């Protein structure tokens, strides 16, 4: 059911009608951001992860023997707390087959930086009354675009940046990403990612819907309203002039297109791209905003961090706004590392703050792990290609037999190592202990 109780019906109708008249005076503001660079000091280790996996051949033998064809990349970050600066994190990175030239399709992991950038842009607009809970109406002005006037998943039926971000982290909602993509536009997203130290990143298209390069370069008019229906901000249709690199990214041996098998690798040169290392560092910059250089690169405020931490770690079964049916009501639905495809309820003493992605046989998870009982914390990111037959778009991927088991075992391997690792200072994890009710 679509609800409008948050704004009186008459005012709401007027507000929606006003969308068809774009005000040319409306403009966007843009500011540069710093790079979420590695903390100082950060050390890298390329041997330890492989050594740990080799100790467990039953779990990882087949994976190690086929790591190239599986396109595996892993980053594990040990976190210690500085003895001279209470609770300040110090990082040590461990890599396995990390290679920015080894393309993987990032799928829904691109939603994470886009969600952070949406909050960043809201702050940059410097408009009184405009925040993540303001009503956001999306109009259409070009081929392939669609409108959004209501959000049945929100408490009062109104769409908003905040509601879209909730759905992105709770259940990886594709439409929610598309609406943030349209609010930001290609140029804003990619220029900011480059300034954040991710020059290889290219966010080029919406998700789940098939649009041309030209259609993805055009983004919708967007309007924001206060609770009374008064316009706070209007942003007209935007045409991106973002230049993209000339790429040769391909995957697989064959693919289905329009129901027919095409016997050549599938071309990914015009699809989204971002490295595992960039995703890992972007998450680190939000989990530990004061421990990167420069600090707080997304320009977020304390309330933004509390909001993001909650919905990055909350289980769909715990969410009431939005609420989900039994399909999504599995705690491990978006928690691949450590939990894999487990069903049932998960313990509340462990929380994973993360973003996953799965498409075209690629399975990826970017996470910060916190165990409040045993005072364990670490960061872990991994991607694997689960497509034994090399055919794409046939809906026959090896997620259940290869991908989920690998990510589950990898998460538990790192967790067991962390349980044994001696720490000079017990971390204070209270910033990540949240009320989910």
C-alpha positions in Angstrom: 0.0 0.0 0.0 1.2 3.5 -0.9 0.9 5.9 2.0 1.1 9.7 2.1 0.3 10.5 5.8 3.6 12.3 6.3 2.4 15.3 4.2 -1.2 16.5 3.8 -2.8 15.1 0.7 -3.5 18.5 -0.9 0.0 19.8 -0.3 1.5 16.5 -1.4 -0.4 16.7 -4.7 0.7 20.2 -5.3 4.3 19.3 -4.6 4.2 16.4 -7.1 2.5 18.6 -9.8 5.2 21.2 -9.5 7.8 18.6 -10.6 6.9 19.1 -14.3 8.1 22.7 -14.1 11.9 22.8 -13.8 13.3 25.9 -12.3 16.5 26.8 -14.3 17.8 28.9 -11.3 18.4 25.7 -9.3 22.1 24.6 -9.3 24.4 22.2 -7.7 27.4 23.0 -5.5 30.6 20.9 -5.6 33.6 20.7 -3.3 36.6 18.4 -3.4 37.4 15.8 -0.8 40.6 14.3 0.5 41.9 10.9 -0.1 41.0 8.1 2.4 44.6 7.1 2.3 46.4 4.4 4.3 47.0 5.3 7.9 50.6 5.8 9.1 52.2 3.4 9.6 50.6 0.7 7.4 52.5 -2.5 6.5 51.7 -4.9 3.8 52.3 -8.7 3.9 51.7 -10.9 0.8 52.8 -14.3 2.3 50.8 -14.9 5.5 47.3 -15.4 4.1 48.5 -18.1 1.6 50.5 -19.8 4.4 47.4 -19.9 6.7 45.3 -21.3 4.0 47.8 -24.0 3.1 47.7 -25.2 6.8 44.1 -26.2 6.1 44.1 -28.2 2.8 40.7 -29.7 3.3 39.1 -26.3 3.4 41.4 -24.4 1.0 43.4 -26.9 -1.1 41.1 -26.8 -4.1 40.8 -23.1 -3.9 44.5 -22.5 -3.8 45.0 -24.9 -6.7 42.6 -22.9 -8.8 43.1 -19.4 -7.5 43.9 -17.9 -10.9 40.8 -19.2 -12.6 38.7 -18.3 -9.6 40.2 -14.7 -9.8 40.5 -14.6 -6.0 41.7 -11.4 -4.3 41.9 -10.9 -0.5 42.8 -8.1 1.8 43.0 -8.7 5.6 43.7 -5.8 8.0 44.9 -6.5 11.5 43.9 -3.7 13.9 45.9 -2.9 17.0 45.3 0.0 19.4 48.1 2.5 20.0 49.7 2.3 23.4 50.4 6.0 23.5 47.1 7.3 22.0 44.2 5.4 23.7 42.1 3.3 21.3 43.6 4.8 18.2 43.8 2.0 15.5 47.0 1.0 13.9 46.7 -1.1 10.7 48.7 -3.9 9.2 47.5 -5.2 5.8 47.8 -8.7 4.4 47.2 -9.4 0.7 46.5 -12.4 -1.4 46.7 -12.0 -5.2 45.8 -8.3 -5.0 45.9 -7.0 -8.6 44.0 -3.9 -9.8 44.5 -5.1 -13.4 42.7 -8.4 -12.7 39.2 -7.2 -13.4 36.2 -8.4 -11.4 32.7 -7.1 -11.7 32.0 -5.2 -8.5 28.2 -5.7 -8.7 26.5 -4.2 -5.6 29.6 -3.2 -3.8 29.6 0.1 -5.8 26.5 1.0 -3.8 28.7 1.6 -0.7 30.7 4.6 -2.0 27.6 6.0 -3.7 25.7 5.9 -0.4 28.6 7.7 1.3 28.8 10.3 -1.5 25.0 10.9 -1.3 25.4 12.1 2.3 28.5 14.1 1.4 26.6 15.9 -1.4 23.7 16.7 1.0 26.1 18.5 3.3 27.8 20.3 0.5 24.5 21.9 -0.6 24.3 23.8 2.7 20.6 24.2 2.5 18.5 24.7 5.7 16.1 21.9 6.2 17.7 19.6 3.7 18.9 16.3 5.2 18.8 12.6 4.5 15.1 12.4 5.7 13.8 15.1 3.4 11.3 14.0 0.9 13.0 13.1 -2.4 10.9 13.0 -5.6 12.5 11.7 -8.8 11.0 12.8 -12.1 11.9 11.7 -15.7 13.2 13.8 -18.6 14.9 11.3 -21.0 14.7 7.9 -22.6 14.8 5.0 -20.1 14.1 7.2 -17.0 11.4 6.5 -14.5 9.6 8.5 -11.8 9.3 7.9 -8.1 6.6 9.7 -6.1 6.2 7.3 -3.1 8.1 4.7 -1.2 5.8 2.0 0.3 8.7 0.7 2.5 9.1 4.0 4.4 7.1 4.7 7.6 5.1 7.6 6.0 5.3 6.6 2.3 7.9 9.3 1.4 11.0 8.5 -0.5 14.3 9.9 1.0 18.1 9.5 0.7 18.1 7.9 4.2 15.5 5.3 3.2 17.4 4.4 0.1 20.7 4.0 2.1 18.9 1.8 4.6 17.7 -0.5 1.8 21.1 -0.6 0.1 22.8 -1.9 3.2 20.0 -4.1 4.6 19.1 -6.0 1.4 21.3 -4.5 -1.4 18.3 -2.9 -3.1 19.1 -2.0 -6.8 16.4 0.6 -7.3 17.7 2.5 -4.2 21.1 2.6 -5.7 19.7 3.9 -9.0 18.0 6.8 -7.3 21.2 7.8 -5.5 23.1 7.5 -8.8 20.6 9.9 -10.4 20.9 12.3 -7.5 24.7 12.4 -7.8 25.2 11.9 -11.5 28.2 10.3 -13.3 30.5 13.3 -13.1 30.1 13.9 -9.3 30.5 10.2 -8.5 33.6 9.6 -10.6 35.4 12.9 -9.9 34.9 12.4 -6.2 36.2 8.8 -6.4 39.3 10.0 -8.2 39.9 12.8 -5.6 39.4 10.1 -2.9 42.4 8.2 -4.3 40.5 5.7 -6.5 41.6 6.7 -10.1 40.8 3.2 -11.5 37.1 3.5 -10.4 34.5 3.9 -13.0 30.8 4.0 -12.0 29.1 4.1 -15.4 25.6 2.7 -15.1 22.5 2.0 -13.1 21.9 -1.6 -11.9 19.4 -4.3 -13.0 18.0 -2.2 -15.8 19.5 -2.3 -19.3 20.2 1.2 -20.6 22.5 2.5 -23.3 25.7 4.5 -22.6 23.9 7.7 -23.5 20.9 6.9 -21.3 23.2 6.2 -18.3 24.9 9.5 -18.9 21.6 11.3 -18.5 20.2 11.6 -15.0 16.8 12.6 -13.8 15.4 15.8 -12.3 15.3 15.5 -8.5 13.3 17.5 -6.0 13.4 17.8 -2.2 10.6 18.9 0.0 10.2 19.7 3.7 7.3 18.0 5.7 4.9 20.8 4.7 5.5 20.3 1.0 7.7 23.3 0.5 10.5 22.9 -2.0 13.9 22.9 -0.4 16.0 22.1 -3.4 15.5 21.2 -7.1 18.1 19.7 -9.4 17.4 19.6 -13.1 18.2 16.9 -15.6 22.0 16.5 -16.0 24.0 15.2 -19.0 27.4 13.8 -17.9 30.5 14.7 -19.8 32.6 12.4 -17.7 35.5 10.9 -19.8 36.1 7.3 -19.3 39.2 5.2 -20.0 39.5 3.0 -23.0 39.3 -0.5 -21.5 39.7 -4.2 -22.6 37.9 -6.0 -19.8 36.3 -9.3 -20.7 35.1 -12.3 -18.7 34.3 -16.0 -19.5 34.3 -18.1 -22.6 30.8 -17.5 -23.8 27.5 -15.7 -22.9 23.8 -15.7 -23.6 22.4 -12.6 -25.3 18.7 -12.4 -26.3 18.4 -16.2 -25.6 21.2 -17.1 -28.0 24.7 -18.4 -27.0 27.5 -16.2 -28.2 30.8 -18.1 -28.3 33.3 -15.4 -27.1 34.2 -13.7 -23.8 31.7 -11.2 -22.6 32.8 -7.6 -22.9 32.8 -5.7 -19.5 34.7 -2.6 -20.8 31.7 -0.4 -20.5 30.6 -1.8 -17.1 31.3 -0.5 -13.6 34.8 -1.0 -12.3 36.5 -0.4 -8.9 39.4 -2.3 -7.3 39.1 -4.4 -4.1 41.8 -2.1 -2.5 39.7 1.0 -3.2 36.6 -0.5 -1.7 38.5 -1.8 1.3 40.0 1.7 2.0 36.7 3.5 1.4 35.1 1.3 4.1 38.1 1.9 6.4 37.7 5.6 6.0 34.1 5.4 7.3 34.7 2.9 10.1 37.8 4.8 11.2 37.4 8.3 9.9 40.0 9.8 12.2 42.6 7.2 11.4 43.0 8.0 7.7 44.7 10.9 6.0 43.0 13.3 5.7 40.5 12.6 8.4 36.8 12.2 7.6 37.2 12.4 3.8 33.4 12.2 3.1 32.7 15.2 5.4 30.2 13.3 7.5 28.9 14.3 10.9 28.6 12.0 14.0 24.9 11.3 13.3 25.8 10.1 9.8 28.3 7.6 11.3 25.7 6.3 13.8 23.2 5.9 11.0 25.6 4.1 8.6 26.9 1.8 11.3 23.4 0.7 12.2 22.3 -0.2 8.8 25.6 -1.7 7.6 25.4 -4.1 10.5 21.6 -4.6 11.2 20.0 -7.8 10.1 16.9 -7.6 7.9 14.9 -9.5 10.6 15.7 -6.6 13.0 14.5 -3.8 10.7 11.1 -2.4 11.1 11.4 0.6 8.8 11.7 -0.9 6.2 10.4 -4.3 7.2 11.0 -7.5 5.2 9.2 -10.7 4.5 10.6 -14.2 4.9 12.6 -14.1 1.7 14.9 -11.4 3.1 14.3 -12.4 6.7 17.5 -14.4 6.9 20.2 -12.8 9.1 23.1 -13.8 6.8 21.4 -12.5 3.6 24.1 -9.9 3.0 26.8 -11.3 5.3 29.0 -13.6 3.2 32.3 -13.5 5.0 32.1 -15.8 8.1 28.5 -16.7 7.6 28.3 -17.8 4.0 24.7 -18.8 3.1 23.7 -19.8 6.7 20.1 -19.7 7.6 18.4 -18.9 10.9 19.2 -16.3 13.5 22.7 -15.1 14.0 24.3 -14.1 17.4 24.0 -10.5 18.4 27.5 -10.4 20.0 29.1 -10.5 16.6 28.4 -7.7 14.1 29.7 -7.3 10.5 29.6 -3.8 9.0 29.8 -4.5 5.3 28.7 -4.4 1.7 28.4 -7.4 -0.6 28.0 -7.9 -4.3 27.1 -10.8 -6.5 26.5 -10.9 -10.3 27.9 -12.7 -13.4 29.5 -15.3 -11.2 31.4 -12.8 -9.1 30.9 -12.9 -5.3 32.5 -10.1 -3.2 32.3 -8.9 0.4 33.9 -5.8 2.0 33.7 -5.9 5.8 34.7 -4.8 9.2 34.2 -7.5 11.8 33.5 -6.9 15.5 33.1 -9.5 18.3 32.1 -7.7 21.4 32.5 -10.7 23.8 36.0 -11.6 22.8 37.2 -8.1 21.9 38.1 -9.2 18.3 38.1 -6.8 15.4 39.5 -6.9 11.9 38.8 -5.9 8.3 38.5 -8.4 5.5 37.6 -8.0 1.9 37.5 -10.8 -0.7 36.3 -11.5 -4.2 35.9 -14.8 -6.1 34.7 -15.8 -9.5 32.2 -18.7 -9.3 31.6 -19.9 -12.8 33.1 -23.2 -13.6 31.6 -23.6 -17.2 32.7 -20.1 -18.2 29.3 -19.2 -19.6 27.7 -16.0 -18.4 24.0 -15.0 -18.3 22.9 -18.6 -18.0 22.0 -18.4 -14.3 24.3 -21.3 -13.6 26.9 -20.0 -11.2 28.7 -21.8 -8.5 27.8 -19.5 -5.6 26.4 -22.3 -3.4 29.1 -24.9 -4.1 32.2 -22.7 -4.3 31.6 -19.0 -3.4 29.7 -19.0 -0.2 31.6 -21.9 1.4 34.9 -20.2 0.5 33.9 -16.8 2.0 32.5 -18.5 5.1 35.7 -20.5 5.7 37.9 -17.5 5.0 36.1 -15.4 7.5 36.4 -18.1 10.1 40.0 -18.7 9.4 40.8 -15.1 10.0 38.6 -15.0 13.1 40.4 -18.0 14.6 43.7 -16.3 14.0 42.5 -13.2 15.7 41.3 -15.1 18.7 44.8 -16.5 19.2 46.6 -13.2 18.5 47.9 -11.4 21.6 47.1 -7.7 21.8 48.8 -5.2 24.0 45.6 -3.2 24.4 42.0 -4.4 24.4 40.0 -2.4 21.8 37.1 -0.3 23.0 34.4 -1.3 20.6 31.6 0.7 22.2 31.2 3.0 19.2 29.9 -0.1 17.2 27.5 -1.5 19.9 24.2 -0.2 18.7 20.5 -0.5 19.7 18.7 -2.3 16.9 15.2 -2.0 18.4 
